[in-house]
């Protein structure tokens, strides 16, 4: 039997995630937050003042990609970079007041969409789905580790 990706569960999950992302973007559009930036805002809201290298690792992007993201976010007034007090070669990233407001908007958008995603689900169904997704995550991580020399940089 041929594999029909359009019928695959991973295809359906991809569509759900695309719609989730589109809804997040819709809900936060007035805050000058662009695609890819919500996770960065959430990481900084949890731990402000991270060094760029650590921030890149935590959101699973290359340092060069993070630099481009931060440049745009600095221009929008969401973040500011400051030299480390002990080592001037290291740059730390901080949310501005505007960035803190945007991170709260992102958090609220995620809360709203979490409720909407599970509309009509029982608590038991949510627990079952969470367990299945955890197993899928483990399966994919194991596959990656078995087939790649470097471990994946994934955060839950």
N, C-alpha and C positions, 0 to 999 in steps of 0.2 A: 504494500500500500504506500502511495506517495504521501509525503508530509505536506500538509496544507497549513501554512503558517497563519492564514486568516482564521483558522479554527483553533489555533493554539491558545492555551490559557495565558501564556506570556504575552501574546499579541493583545489580548483583552486587558491584561494588567497595564501594558504600555499605553493603551488608550485611556484608561482610568487616570494614570499619572499625568498624561498630557492635559486632560480636562481639569485635573486638580491644579496643575501649574497655571493653566489659563484663568481659572477662577481666582487663584491667589493674586495673579497679576491684575485682574479686574478690580479686586477688592482694595488693592494698595496703590492703584495708579496715581492717585493724587499726592503721593509721598516721594516722588522722584526715585523710586526703586525700580530697577530694571531686572530682566531675567537673569537668574544666577546670583543675584545679590541678597535675596531673603535669607539664605542659609548663612551667609557671611554676617548679616546683621544679627541673626539669632546667636551665632557663636560669640560675637563680641558682646552681646547683651548678657550672656552667661559669664564671660571672662574678658572684660575690657582690658586693653593694653597688651594684647598678645604680640609677640614678635612675628614678623611677616612669615618667616619660615615655618613656625608652629601653626600659624593660621592656615597657611597653604596645606599643611599636612592634615589638619582637622577637617577641612572641607574637601579634601581629596582633589586638589588641583596643583598644577606645577607652579613654582614660585613666579615664573614669568607671566602666567595667566593671572595670578593674584595681583601682580603689579598693575596690569591693565585694568582689572576690576577696581582696584583701589584708586587709581588715577581718576576714573570716571566718578567714583563715589566721593572723592575729595572735591572734584569740580562741582558736584551736586550739593556739597556741604553736609554729607552724611557722616564722614569720618575725617579724622586728622591723623597724620603720622608725626611722631615725635622721636627724636633720638633717645636711645636708652641712656639712663643717667650714668651707668658704669662703663658702657662701651658705645661710643658715638657712631661706630660702624653699623650698629644694630638699630633698626627702626621698629618702634612699637606703634600699634594701631589702636586708636580710641574712637568711640562714638562721640559725635557732637550732640548738642541738645536736639537738633533736627534728626540725627541718626537714632537717638533714643526714642523719639516720638515715632519714627518710622518702624523701629524694631517692635514697639508695642502694637502698631497697626498690623505688622506681619504676624505677630503672636495671636492677635484677635482674629485675623483672617484664617489662620490655621485652626483655631478653636472652632470657628463657625463651620469650616469645611469638614472638620473631624466629625462634628455632629451630623452634618448633611450626608457625609459618606456612609454613615452607619444607620441612616434613617430606615426603619423597618427591620433592623437586625435585633435579635435577642442578645442578651449578655452572653449566653452560651455560644451563639453563632460567632460573636466577636472574638471570644476566647479561642474557638476552634480555628478561625481564620488566622489569628495572631500566631498560633502554634504552627500552622501550615506554612505561613510566611517565614517564620523563624527557621523551619526545616529547609525551606527552599534557599534561604540565605546561607545556611550552613553548607548545603549541597554545592552551591555556586562558589562559595569561598574555598571549599575543599578542592573542587575542580581546578580553580585558579591556582591554588598552591601546588597541586600535583603537576601542573602544566606550565608554570611560569617560575622564573628564578627569583623574582621579587614578590613579597607578600602584597596583597591589595591594600590600599588605604581606604578602608570603608568604615564609616561611622553609622551607628544606628540612631 
